[in-house]
């Protein structure tokens, strides 16, 4: 009888305290992972955009040409996102640039793959950096260590994505944009651009 009462008491204590959960609650993704997932959700789509800010004296873009971002190659750990620039005077396209986002265990890496028209590597290519700070699900910043050390202020790139609204790419000096392009994510383009140079 004594042993029965002890067993009954133990059962009542366990019931009142609650049983341990059989499955652990899944951890919420880190901000950089949420950001990466937002980029990956655009995979297969291309979107139009244009120049919104450029440093004084920089003549890389006119501000009137069409810019196109294409979320072209995607997997769990890497995204390849070509950036196409309309050459209005030549009635042609510059397809030399591809942004490469790589997901690591502790953050993201951004690289710029620049190619010549024949697909060979440009003299300046694969520059970039790693994400800094925690960032958010819609904004991540990447530091250029070399440029930061040269100037004494933070230099690098800022990327923002607001699904269904906009994708923004640009360079920053300190906290301010120095160069920026914005793409409209409200509706994908019906016609996709061809492969960027060197990524056939």
N, C-alpha and C positions, 0 to 999 in steps of 0.2 A: 504493500500500500504506500509506504514511504517513497519508494522509487517511482511509483505512478504519479504521486503528487508533485515530485520534483520535475518529472517530465512535463506534466501539465503546466506547471508554473513557467518553465522555460519556454514553452510554446506560446503562452500568453505574453511573455516579455517580448519575444520576437515579433509577434503580431502587432503589439502596441508601438514598437520602435520602427516597424516597416522593414521590408525585405530589401537587400541591396539590389540595385538595378543590374539586370542581366547584360545590358549593352551600354557602353559609354556613349554619352552624347557627343555627336560629331563636332569637332572644333570648327568655329567660323573661320573661313579663309582669311588670310592676312590681306591688308589693303592692296599690296602689290599683286597678289593672286587675283583679287577681284578686278583689278585694273586689267590684267592680262586676259582674264576671261571676257571682259567687255570688248577688248580688241578682237579676240578670237570669234566672238559672236557675229562679227561683220564678215567672216571669211566667205569668199566667193563673190563678194560685192565690190563694186567700184562707185566712187562718189565724186561729184564736181566740187571745185573750190577755187579760191583766189587769194591773192596777196592782201593782207590787212595791215602789215607794218613792216617797214624796211629801214635800216640805218641810212642816215643822210649820206649821199654820195655812192651808195651801193646800187649798181645798175644790173644786177643779176636778173631781176624781173622788172617788167614794165608796169605791172599792176593791172593790165587789161587782158592778159593771156589767160586761157583756161588751164587750170591745174586739176589733175586727177589722181586720187589715191585709190589703190587697188589692193584689197586684202586677199592676196593671191595664194600663198602657201602657208598652211597652218597645221601644227600638231600640238601635242600636249606641252612641249617645251620650247618651241620656236615658231615665230611668225615671220614671214617675208612679205614686206609691204612695199611694192613699187610706187614711185612718185614720178608721174609723167608731166612734162612741161610743154605746153604748146609754143611753137616757134612761129609767131604770127607772120613775120616778114618772109620766112622761107616756106610757109605753108607746110611745115613739117613738125616733128615732135622730138624732144630730148627725152630719151628713155634710159638715161644713164644711171639713175639713182634707185636704190632699193634700201629701205629701212629694215633692219633685222633686229627683232626683239627676242632675247633668249631668257627663259625663266630658270633661275637657280634656286637653291633651297632657301637662301636668305635675301633674295631680291631679284631685280631685273638687270639686263645688260642691253644697251643700245649700240648698234654698229651701223655705219654708213657704207654700203657696198657701191662703189662707183666704177662704172665700166665705160670703155670706148665703144664706138658703134660696132666694131667687129667682135665685141664680146670680151676682149682682153681687159685686164685690170688697168684702171687709171693710175697715174703716178701717185695720187693721194687717194687712198681707199681704206676701208675698214677702221676708220677712226671712230671714236665714241667714248663710252664710259659706263659706269655702273650707277644704279639708282642710289640716291642718298636720302637718309631719313626714312621715316615710315611712309610718307606720302599719303594719298587717299585712293579710293576706288576710282576717282575720276581724274586725278592728277599725279604724275610722277616726274621727278627731276633727275637728270643724269649729269654727273660732273665730268668735265674735261680736266683731268689733273694737270696736264701740261699747261693749258691756257690759264688755269687758276693760279698756278705757281708763277707764271710770267707776269700776270696783271696784278696779283695781290688781292683780287676779289673773286667771288664765285663766278665761274664761267662754265657754261654747259648748255643743256637742252631741257626744255619743258614740253611735255606731251599731255594733252587733256583729251578725254573722250566722254561725251555725254550721249549715250545711246539714243538714237532717234532724233538727235539734235545736231551735234557737231563733233568733229575730230579736229584738233588743233596741234600743230607742230611749230616749234620755233626755238630760237636760241635766246639765252638770258645772260645778263650781266648783273650780278648781285641779285636783286629781287625783280628787276624790270626786264620786260621783253625787249630784245633788240631787233629780232627778225621773226616774223610770224605769218603763217598761212592757215586758213580755216577752210574746212570742207563741210558741206551740208549733208548730214546723215538722214535727213527726213525721207528721202526716196532714192533707192539705188538707180544707177544708170542702166538703161536697157541694153546698151552695147558695151561689152567689156573691151578694154584696151588689149593690144597684143602683149606678148611677153616682153619684159624689159631686156635690155641688151645684156647678153651673157647668162640669161636664165631661160633659155629656150626649153 
